[in-house]
């Protein structure tokens, strides 16, 4: 009886250590997957608006980087018709899922979003 109890306590203490670091693509995906599991109730979860905000901030930063590169006549990193690329929520989630887990755990949300945009809008002239 003591072994299962001890193992349960050990797992409960270790579980938070296994969580992805805040600000990583993995953390974002973990939270999005949790919300997806809630179905329509996700809309009333406090984390829903936070995820939307984080995605918007990352996307806006990528757009500003592209606009700055265009103004400076530097190469752009993704080639959508407009600097504000079209990327749906589920399309982004699928793109995050396609990134290997170890890589997702180390990359920022912005880096992951840029990678997804580069796959959707590759620059063929490079």
N, CA, C and O of each residue as an XYZ file, in Angstrom:
504
protein
N       0.822     -1.201      0.000
C       0.000      0.000      0.000
C       0.859      1.254      0.000
O       0.475      2.259     -0.598
N       1.995      1.217      0.648
C       2.844      2.406      0.703
C       3.467      2.742     -0.637
O       3.621      3.920     -0.961
N       3.829      1.741     -1.421
C       4.475      2.000     -2.708
C       3.550      2.771     -3.651
O       3.977      3.792     -4.191
N       2.297      2.334     -3.879
C       1.431      3.106     -4.770
C       1.175      4.522     -4.249
O       1.124      5.468     -5.035
N       1.016      4.672     -2.952
C       0.799      5.994     -2.387
C       2.015      6.869     -2.629
O       1.876      8.023     -3.036
N       3.201      6.339     -2.385
C       4.436      7.083     -2.594
C       4.588      7.455     -4.069
O       4.956      8.583     -4.397
N       4.302      6.496     -4.957
C       4.411      6.763     -6.393
C       3.435      7.865     -6.800
O       3.780      8.733     -7.602
N       2.231      7.835     -6.259
C       1.246      8.878     -6.555
C       1.707     10.239     -6.082
O       1.549     11.234     -6.789
N       2.276     10.288     -4.888
C       2.798     11.557     -4.380
C       3.955     12.056     -5.232
O       4.046     13.247     -5.533
N       4.838     11.143     -5.619
C       5.971     11.513     -6.452
C       5.496     12.079     -7.782
O       6.012     13.098     -8.241
N       4.525     11.432     -8.399
C       3.998     11.925     -9.661
C       3.313     13.276     -9.500
O       3.436     14.138    -10.370
N       2.600     13.467     -8.408
C       1.912     14.743     -8.215
C       2.903     15.876     -7.999
O       2.628     17.020     -8.361
N       4.048     15.569     -7.415
C       5.082     16.589     -7.225
C       5.834     16.813     -8.531
O       6.209     17.946     -8.833
N       6.062     15.759     -9.311
C       6.839     15.864    -10.541
C       6.033     16.465    -11.695
O       6.616     17.067    -12.596
N       4.727     16.317    -11.685
C       3.910     16.768    -12.807
C       4.110     18.242    -13.135
O       4.261     18.563    -14.314
N       4.123     19.163    -12.164
C       4.348     20.553    -12.533
C       5.708     20.767    -13.193
O       5.843     21.646    -14.044
N       6.706     19.990    -12.821
C       8.020     20.142    -13.427
C       8.011     19.715    -14.884
O       8.849     20.171    -15.661
N       7.081     18.852    -15.270
C       7.003     18.381    -16.641
C       6.269     19.361    -17.548
O       6.343     19.237    -18.770
N       5.570     20.322    -16.980
C       4.822     21.286    -17.773
C       5.784     22.146    -18.587
O       6.890     22.454    -18.142
N       5.349     22.527    -19.783
C       6.166     23.359    -20.652
C       6.314     24.757    -20.067
O       5.412     25.263    -19.398
N       7.445     25.363    -20.324
C       7.729     26.701    -19.810
C       6.772     27.722    -20.424
O       6.439     27.630    -21.606
N       6.330     28.697    -19.622
C       5.456     29.754    -20.155
C       6.141     30.467    -21.323
O       7.356     30.667    -21.315
N       5.362     30.838    -22.304
C       5.890     31.563    -23.449
C       6.403     30.666    -24.566
O       6.719     31.147    -25.654
N       6.488     29.360    -24.304
C       6.947     28.452    -25.350
C       5.781     28.026    -26.223
O       4.616     28.119    -25.836
N       6.127     27.561    -27.402
C       5.103     27.042    -28.303
C       4.408     25.834    -27.674
O       3.206     25.641    -27.856
N       5.165     25.026    -26.936
C       4.579     23.849    -26.287
C       3.554     24.255    -25.241
O       2.488     23.646    -25.147
N       3.866     25.277    -24.455
C       2.932     25.758    -23.442
C       1.642     26.236    -24.100
O       0.549     25.927    -23.626
N       1.767     26.985    -25.183
C       0.599     27.484    -25.902
C      -0.232     26.312    -26.421
O      -1.453     26.290    -26.264
N       0.440     25.335    -27.042
C      -0.275     24.186    -27.591
C      -0.949     23.374    -26.489
O      -2.089     22.939    -26.654
N      -0.263     23.165    -25.374
C      -0.864     22.425    -24.255
C      -2.151     23.097    -23.793
O      -3.167     22.438    -23.570
N      -2.092     24.414    -23.653
C      -3.266     25.153    -23.190
C      -4.378     25.132    -24.244
O      -5.554     25.009    -23.904
N      -4.006     25.252    -25.516
C      -5.002     25.210    -26.587
C      -5.665     23.829    -26.649
O      -6.878     23.729    -26.833
N      -4.874     22.777    -26.496
C      -5.433     21.415    -26.510
C      -6.406     21.226    -25.352
O      -7.448     20.592    -25.512
N      -6.068     21.776    -24.183
C      -6.969     21.684    -23.030
C      -8.295     22.372    -23.346
O      -9.365     21.851    -23.030
N      -8.215     23.541    -23.970
C      -9.436     24.263    -24.316
C     -10.232     23.526    -25.399
O     -11.461     23.479    -25.346
N      -9.537     22.959    -26.366
C     -10.241     22.203    -27.409
C     -11.030     21.047    -26.806
O     -12.112     20.707    -27.285
N     -10.487     20.452    -25.762
C     -11.171     19.355    -25.081
C     -12.443     19.785    -24.372
O     -13.290     18.954    -24.043
N     -12.576     21.082    -24.138
C     -13.767     21.596    -23.457
C     -14.919     21.872    -24.423
O     -16.037     22.158    -23.993
N     -14.648     21.787    -25.720
C     -15.694     22.069    -26.696
C     -16.160     23.512    -26.582
O     -15.344     24.413    -26.388
N     -17.490     23.745    -26.705
C     -17.998     25.121    -26.670
C     -17.780     25.820    -25.321
O     -17.839     27.047    -25.242
N     -17.529     25.043    -24.268
C     -17.295     25.651    -22.961
C     -15.942     26.364    -22.901
O     -15.681     27.121    -21.967
N     -15.102     26.128    -23.875
C     -13.796     26.805    -23.931
C     -13.971     28.316    -24.020
O     -13.133     29.074    -23.533
N     -15.053     28.745    -24.638
C     -15.275     30.180    -24.840
C     -15.442     30.942    -23.529
O     -15.219     32.152    -23.485
N     -15.829     30.254    -22.476
C     -16.007     30.931    -21.187
C     -14.821     30.686    -20.246
O     -14.832     31.146    -19.104
N     -13.824     29.979    -20.712
C     -12.625     29.731    -19.916
C     -11.752     30.982    -19.964
O     -11.570     31.564    -21.034
N     -11.215     31.399    -18.834
C     -10.387     32.612    -18.768
C      -9.153     32.504    -19.662
O      -8.662     33.521    -20.151
N      -8.648     31.303    -19.881
C      -7.444     31.139    -20.687
C      -7.712     31.368    -22.174
O      -6.775     31.612    -22.934
N      -8.955     31.295    -22.594
C      -9.302     31.496    -24.007
C      -8.846     32.876    -24.486
O      -8.177     32.997    -25.512
N      -9.213     33.904    -23.737
C      -8.842     35.280    -24.119
C      -7.327     35.466    -24.022
O      -6.737     36.169    -24.843
N      -6.696     34.840    -23.025
C      -5.235     34.949    -22.903
C      -4.544     34.340    -24.120
O      -3.599     34.920    -24.654
N      -5.013     33.176    -24.558
C      -4.421     32.549    -25.740
C      -4.630     33.419    -26.977
O      -3.717     33.588    -27.785
N      -5.810     33.958    -27.119
C      -6.074     34.849    -28.254
C      -5.112     36.032    -28.234
O      -4.531     36.392    -29.257
N      -4.955     36.622    -27.072
C      -4.081     37.788    -26.918
C      -2.634     37.417    -27.251
O      -1.955     38.149    -27.971
N      -2.159     36.275    -26.725
C      -0.782     35.848    -26.982
C      -0.558     35.601    -28.475
O       0.480     35.980    -29.019
N      -1.520     34.973    -29.130
C      -1.410     34.734    -30.565
C      -1.392     36.029    -31.355
O      -0.626     36.176    -32.307
N      -2.237     36.965    -30.955
C      -2.287     38.259    -31.634
C      -0.980     39.019    -31.453
O      -0.469     39.606    -32.407
N      -0.438     39.014    -30.252
C       0.832     39.706    -29.985
C       1.952     39.107    -30.845
O       2.727     39.843    -31.456
N       2.034     37.784    -30.891
C       3.070     37.126    -31.703
C       2.880     37.464    -33.181
O       3.843     37.799    -33.871
N       1.650     37.378    -33.664
C       1.365     37.684    -35.070
C       1.666     39.120    -35.424
O       2.226     39.395    -36.486
N       1.299     40.048    -34.544
C       1.573     41.469    -34.791
C       3.076     41.733    -34.838
O       3.548     42.524    -35.654
N       3.814     41.076    -33.968
C       5.268     41.249    -33.948
C       5.899     40.735    -35.244
O       6.795     41.371    -35.799
N       5.432     39.595    -35.715
C       5.934     39.031    -36.979
C       5.606     39.968    -38.137
O       6.442     40.206    -39.008
N       4.394     40.493    -38.141
C       3.987     41.432    -39.204
C       4.868     42.676    -39.191
O       5.325     43.130    -40.240
N       5.107     43.227    -37.996
C       5.953     44.429    -37.899
C       7.378     44.128    -38.359
O       8.001     44.957    -39.024
N       7.898     42.954    -38.013
C       9.234     42.563    -38.474
C       9.284     42.516    -40.003
O      10.252     42.965    -40.617
N       8.239     41.972    -40.599
C       8.208     41.884    -42.060
C       8.132     43.272    -42.682
O       8.844     43.566    -43.643
N       7.272     44.120    -42.137
C       7.151     45.483    -42.677
C       8.480     46.227    -42.569
O       8.860     46.953    -43.488
N       9.186     46.054    -41.459
C      10.488     46.698    -41.276
C      11.500     46.157    -42.289
O      12.289     46.919    -42.846
N      11.475     44.852    -42.524
C      12.394     44.254    -43.506
C      12.098     44.795    -44.909
O      13.019     45.089    -45.671
N      10.825     44.924    -45.242
C      10.465     45.459    -46.562
C      10.930     46.900    -46.708
O      11.462     47.274    -47.753
N      10.735     47.720    -45.664
C      11.170     49.117    -45.721
C      12.691     49.228    -45.866
O      13.194     50.130    -46.534
N      13.414     48.302    -45.233
C      14.880     48.321    -45.270
C      15.437     47.544    -46.471
O      16.651     47.405    -46.616
N      14.546     47.044    -47.322
C      14.938     46.260    -48.498
C      15.772     45.035    -48.122
O      16.707     44.656    -48.827
N      15.403     44.424    -46.981
C      16.012     43.157    -46.551
C      15.071     42.022    -46.951
O      13.880     42.248    -47.164
N      15.600     40.812    -47.052
C      14.722     39.679    -47.390
C      13.640     39.486    -46.321
O      13.883     39.676    -45.129
N      12.453     39.108    -46.770
C      11.379     38.807    -45.833
C      11.391     37.315    -45.551
O      11.886     36.528    -46.358
N      10.846     36.925    -44.404
C      10.956     35.543    -43.943
C       9.768     34.664    -44.319
O       9.842     33.442    -44.183
N       8.689     35.257    -44.782
C       7.541     34.504    -45.302
C       6.927     35.357    -46.393
O       7.013     36.584    -46.343
N       6.316     34.731    -47.369
C       5.903     35.462    -48.563
C       4.401     35.404    -48.819
O       3.956     34.976    -49.884
N       3.640     35.833    -47.844
C       2.197     35.968    -48.060
C       1.973     37.212    -48.919
O       2.838     38.086    -48.981
N       0.817     37.296    -49.582
C       0.558     38.468    -50.425
C       0.606     39.791    -49.646
O       1.007     40.820    -50.189
N       0.198     39.755    -48.377
C       0.208     40.949    -47.533
C       1.013     40.657    -46.270
O       1.113     39.500    -45.860
N       1.588     41.686    -45.645
C       2.335     41.446    -44.400
C       1.510     40.762    -43.319
O       2.034     39.941    -42.566
N       0.220     41.092    -43.236
C      -0.646     40.427    -42.263
C      -1.161     39.147    -42.915
O      -2.150     39.161    -43.648
N      -0.488     38.065    -42.639
C      -0.812     36.786    -43.271
C      -2.103     36.209    -42.705
O      -2.451     36.438    -41.547
N      -2.794     35.467    -43.535
C      -4.024     34.799    -43.124
C      -3.658     33.439    -42.532
O      -3.096     32.587    -43.219
N      -3.981     33.241    -41.250
C      -3.690     31.985    -40.571
C      -4.804     31.734    -39.563
O      -4.890     32.412    -38.539
N      -5.654     30.760    -39.859
C      -6.774     30.445    -38.979
C      -6.322     29.771    -37.695
O      -5.222     29.223    -37.626
N      -7.173     29.814    -36.682
C      -6.837     29.221    -35.381
C      -6.484     27.740    -35.487
O      -5.436     27.318    -35.000
N      -7.346     26.953    -36.117
C      -7.088     25.516    -36.213
C      -5.924     25.222    -37.150
O      -5.188     24.257    -36.949
N      -5.764     26.041    -38.153
C      -4.614     25.894    -39.047
C      -3.315     26.105    -38.260
O      -2.335     25.388    -38.462
N      -3.320     27.085    -37.372
C      -2.148     27.340    -36.532
C      -1.910     26.182    -35.564
O      -0.769     25.759    -35.376
N      -2.970     25.670    -34.954
C      -2.840     24.536    -34.026
C      -2.257     23.328    -34.772
O      -1.363     22.654    -34.259
N      -2.761     23.057    -35.973
C      -2.219     21.944    -36.764
C      -0.746     22.173    -37.085
O       0.056     21.240    -37.060
N      -0.403     23.413    -37.384
C       0.997     23.747    -37.650
C       1.871     23.531    -36.429
O       2.991     23.034    -36.547
N       1.367     23.903    -35.246
C       2.119     23.669    -34.012
C       2.297     22.178    -33.762
O       3.377     21.732    -33.374
N       1.244     21.415    -33.984
C       1.319     19.964    -33.777
C       2.362     19.324    -34.697
O       2.974     18.319    -34.337
N       2.564     19.899    -35.875
C       3.498     19.341    -36.855
C       4.964     19.592    -36.473
O       5.862     18.933    -36.995
N       5.199     20.528    -35.578
C       6.569     20.805    -35.133
C       6.940     19.724    -34.120
O       6.174     19.470    -33.190
N       8.094     19.086    -34.281
C       8.489     18.041    -33.324
C       8.492     18.560    -31.884
O       8.930     19.678    -31.613
N       7.993     17.724    -30.967
C       7.852     18.113    -29.563
C       9.092     18.730    -28.943
O       8.989     19.795    -28.335
N      10.263     18.110    -29.067
C      11.460     18.707    -28.454
C      11.752     20.115    -28.985
O      12.205     20.984    -28.240
N      11.492     20.329    -30.257
C      11.705     21.653    -30.846
C      10.674     22.647    -30.309
O      11.011     23.783    -29.976
N       9.400     22.205    -30.228
C       8.312     23.053    -29.705
C       8.594     23.510    -28.282
O       8.271     24.637    -27.908
N       9.205     22.623    -27.486
C       9.471     22.950    -26.082
C      10.516     24.042    -25.936
O      10.554     24.741    -24.923
N      11.364     24.191    -26.946
C      12.448     25.174    -26.863
C      12.136     26.479    -27.577
O      12.825     27.476    -27.359
N      11.124     26.495    -28.415
C      10.901     27.699    -29.210
C       9.789     28.578    -28.647
O       8.845     28.107    -28.013
N       9.939     29.864    -28.905
C       8.912     30.813    -28.479
C       7.688     30.661    -29.374
O       7.756     30.068    -30.450
N       6.590     31.200    -28.915
C       5.369     31.183    -29.721
C       5.602     31.935    -31.027
O       5.147     31.495    -32.084
N       6.299     33.053    -30.965
C       6.578     33.839    -32.165
C       7.391     33.016    -33.168
O       7.073     33.005    -34.357
N       8.428     32.335    -32.702
C       9.256     31.518    -33.603
C       8.437     30.407    -34.238
O       8.589     30.118    -35.425
N       7.570     29.784    -33.451
C       6.726     28.706    -33.975
C       5.744     29.253    -35.002
O       5.523     28.632    -36.041
N       5.156     30.405    -34.719
C       4.208     30.998    -35.662
C       4.924     31.355    -36.963
O       4.379     31.143    -38.047
N       6.125     31.887    -36.865
C       6.891     32.214    -38.061
C       7.171     30.945    -38.872
O       7.063     30.963    -40.098
N       7.521     29.870    -38.215
C       7.770     28.600    -38.899
C       6.514     28.108    -39.633
O       6.594     27.640    -40.769
N       5.364     28.219    -38.974
C       4.101     27.813    -39.603
C       3.816     28.701    -40.816
O       3.383     28.210    -41.858
N       4.058     29.999    -40.680
C       3.842     30.918    -41.804
C       4.803     30.625    -42.952
O       4.423     30.718    -44.119
N       6.039     30.274    -42.629
C       7.016     29.963    -43.676
C       6.613     28.712    -44.452
O       6.866     28.614    -45.652
N       5.998     27.772    -43.776
C       5.532     26.566    -44.468
C       4.315     26.873    -45.337
O       4.166     26.317    -46.425
N       3.455     27.752    -44.855
C       2.260     28.094    -45.626
C       2.598     29.041    -46.776
O       2.052     28.916    -47.872
N       3.500     29.989    -46.520
C       3.855     31.009    -47.503
C       5.374     30.984    -47.764
O       6.080     31.922    -47.392
N       5.866     29.934    -48.390
C       7.318     29.878    -48.620
C       7.766     30.961    -49.605
O       7.016     31.373    -50.490
N       8.978     31.395    -49.429
C       9.581     32.368    -50.349
C      10.392     31.567    -51.362
O      11.439     31.013    -51.028
N       9.919     31.509    -52.564
C      10.540     30.671    -53.586
C      11.756     31.322    -54.230
O      12.517     30.654    -54.930
N      11.946     32.605    -54.004
C      13.052     33.316    -54.645
C      14.361     33.218    -53.861
O      15.348     33.832    -54.266
N      14.409     32.481    -52.771
C      15.636     32.386    -51.963
C      16.443     31.205    -52.367
O      17.508     30.961    -51.800
